[in-house]
């Protein structure tokens, strides 16, 4: 049995910028909702039986209290932000489990769901559907993998090591050093991807890195400067690692069977009809979205 965990926020952003505008009878922009819904239902039609979608119902989270420059909704298109509740309602009506996050982030929900799913011996594989490098920390052997649905590339633990140069367990430490511009924290000056990977490949976590670079026995340039920077900005490094560490203690479901798709709810027909009737800019996008939204296509598996 496999479980698919989808980053709804990423999918909504991706479809918003990939699809032409489409507005429903009330004038609301719905193209991204239509695209994500069609995509998720396509996964079900393709054989996915257990699926959960996490969204950032509110972009801000507890991390904004820890670091004032952490990502916010500032600058996000209003037509995009307004589609989050629409997407959550549409997916729920389609019978898909949705976790709209407020205090935490969608990434936290994906991490928590993956951890919970693997506690069930029936689960052979958990597929986390997002290219977000934060989620690489959740990858475990071949049982928890990360899938970029756009490129169709799946990464297991060996793939994480090949891509980042460190174990999945070191990803938060790695991000603390190199920073994450998408999330709004800078990392430590001088610590690039290569130097961070080389040091963490040997020591795994920040606390294990000796203060004296002569004890590193790692081939990195300007090791003395890197060691000095880490000493001087230790508190920031620990803070950045906290920002990068995903929460796995969020209760999302009691039993994996709660993620099984059992068909759409009665209210789905009206929502699908509204989305299908949305006026889009090109006939091509209508053809792309149409057909995946009707109850008939949802039920045909």
N, C-alpha and C positions, 0 to 999 in steps of 0.2 A: 504494500500500500504506500502511495506517495502523497505528500501534502505540498500544496503550492501556496506560497505566501507572496502576495503582490504588493509592491510599493505604489499605492494609489496616487500619492502626491507626484512622484516621478512620472507616472503614466499620464496624469492630467496635464502636467507641464509639457510633456513630449507631444501629446496630441494637440494641445492648444496652439503650439507653434508650427505644427506640421499640417494642420487642416485649415481649409478656408472657413471663414465665419459662417455660422448658421444660427438663425434666431427662430425661437418658437413663436406661437401665436401671441404670447404676451410680450414679445420683444426681447426675451432673455437670450443671451449667447449660450448655446448648448453644444457647439460642435465638438469640444473636447470631451464632454460627458458622453456624447454619442459614440465617439471614437473609442474611449476607454471601455464603455459598456460592451460594445461590439467585440473588442479585443478579449475581454474577460470571458464573455460567452463563447467566443471561439475556442478558448482554452478548454472549457467544459465540453464543447462539442467534439474537441479533439481527444477527450478521454479523461480529463482531470475530474476526479470525484470529490476530493477534499480540498477546499480552497478558502483562503481568507485574504481580505484586502485591508490594508492600513492606510489611513489618510491623516494629514495634518489639518484637522478641522479648524484649529487655530495655529498659525505658523509659529508664533512665539511659544516658548516652553519654560520649564524651570531653569534651563541653561542660561536664559537671558538675565536671570537674577545673579548668576555666577560671573558672567562676562558681559558687560554692557554692549560690546560690539558684536555679540552673537547675532546670527541672521534673524531678520524680522520680515514682516510683510511689506515693509516700506519699499516702494518701487514696483511691486507686483501689480500687473494690470487688474483693474477692478473687475473686468469681464472674466478674468481667470479666477480670482478669489471667489467670486459669486458662484462659481460652478462646483465648489467643494460640497456644499450641502445638497446640491442637485445630484451630484454623482453618488453621494452616500445614500440618498433616497432611492435612486434608480437601481443601484446594486442590491440594496436590501429588498426592494420589490421583486427583483429578479431571483431572489432566493439565495444570494451570496452573502456570506458573513462579512460584516464591515466593522472595523474598529476605528472610529473617529477620535483622534487623540487631541487632548486639550492641554493637560499639565505636562504630558510627555510628548515625544515625537513619534511619527509613523515608524521611524527606524527602531525605536525602542519596542514598539509593538511587534515588529517583525522578529526582533531578537528574542523577545519573551515568548512569542508563539513558537519559534523554532526550538527553543529550549524545552518548552512544555511538550511539544509534539514528540521529541526524541525520547521522552520518558515512557512512551507507549511502545512496547516491544513489537507491536504489529507494524509500526512505521519503518519501512525500508529506506526511504529517502525523503528528506525535506528540501524543497527547491525554493530558495529565496529569490524572487524575481525582481532584481534591481541591479544597476551597474554601480551603485553607490559604494565607494571604497570603505565606508564605515562598516558595512555589513560583512566585509571580509573577515572581521574578527569572530563571526559566528560560524564560519566554515569549519567542519570537522570531518576529516578523512574523506570518505565518499558518501557519508550519510547525510551531512548538511552541506549543500552546494549552493553556489550563487549563479544565477542565470541572467544574462543580459538579453532580454527578449528582442531587442532591436537588432543586435548583431548575431543572435542565436549562439553565443559562446557561453559554455558552462564551465565554471571554475571550481575544482575541488581543492583540498588542502595543498596538494602538490602544485596546483595552479596558482594559489595565493603566494606560495614561496617563490615560484618562478616570476610572478608579476611584480611583487614588492620586495622580495629578498628576505622576508622574515616570516616567522610562523604566524598563523591567525591570532594567537594569544598576544603577539607583540604589536598588532595593528594600532591599538590606542596609544602605545608608547611611541610608535613610529609617527603617527599623526601629531602627537604632542611636539615632536621635534621639528618636523617639516612644515607643520601648520596645515590648515584647510581653508582656503580662501572662500569656498562656497559656504562654509559655516561661520566665517568671520573671525577666526583666530589665526595669528601669524606664525606660530611656532617660534623657534629660537634662531637668532641670526647665525648664519654660517652652516647650520645643520641642513644639508641638502638630502635628497633622496638616497644617494649613494653612500654617503658617510653614515647616515642614520641606519640604513639597512645593514651596513657592514658591522657596526657596533652592536646593534640589537640582535643580529644573527648569532653573535657570540654570547651576549649577556641577557637577552630576552626582554628584561624589564629595566626601567630607569634605575631602580634602587640597586641593581646588581652591577652597574657601571662603576668601576673604580674611579675615585677622584683623580688619581695619578694616571695620566694617559700612558705612562711607561708600562703600566700593568695591562694595558688593553691587548697588546700583541695583535693589533688589527691594522691593516694597511689602509690608512686614510690620510688625506692631506691636512696639514695644520691641526694635528691632534691636540696640541697644547692649547690652542685658541678655542677649540671645541670644548675641551674639558673645562676651561675657565668660564666659558659662556654658560655651560650647564651648571657650574657651581654658583655663579652669580645670579642666574635666573631659575634656580631650582623650583621655587614656589610657583612660578608661572608654568613651568614644565608640568608640574603635578596638576595644576589647574586645567591646563589644556588637555591632559590625559583624561581628567574627569569629564570634560566636555565631550571627548571622543569615545568614552566608554558607554556602550549601550546598556540599558537597564533590562534585566531578564526576570525581574521579580514582579512584573505587572500581571495580575490575574485577568486572563482573557477568556478562558473556557475551562470547563471542568473535565470534559471528555472529548477526545478527538472526533468522535462521531458527530459532535455539534458542528463540525466543519464540512460535513457531507452535504453536497448539493442535492436537494430533493425537489427541484422545480420551482417555478416562479409563484409568487403570491397573487391573490386575486387583484390587487391594485396595479399589478404590472402592466396589464393590457392598456390602461389609460395612459400610463407614463410612456410606454413604448410608442403608442399612437401619437402622442404629443411630440416626441423626439423625431419620429419618422416624418411628421408633417412640417418640421422646421424648414425654413427657407434658407437654402445655402447658395453660395456664390456660383458654383459650377455644377453641372450635371454629373461630372465625374465623381465628386465627393458624395453625391446622393447615392450613386450606384455602389460606392465603397461601403457606406454605412447601412444602406437599406438591406433588408433581408436578415441581418444579424440581430435585429431588434424585435422581430415579431415573435410571439409565443410559439408559433409553429417551428421556427428555426431553433429556438431555445430547446424545445422538447425533442427535436430530431437529433439523435446521437448515434 
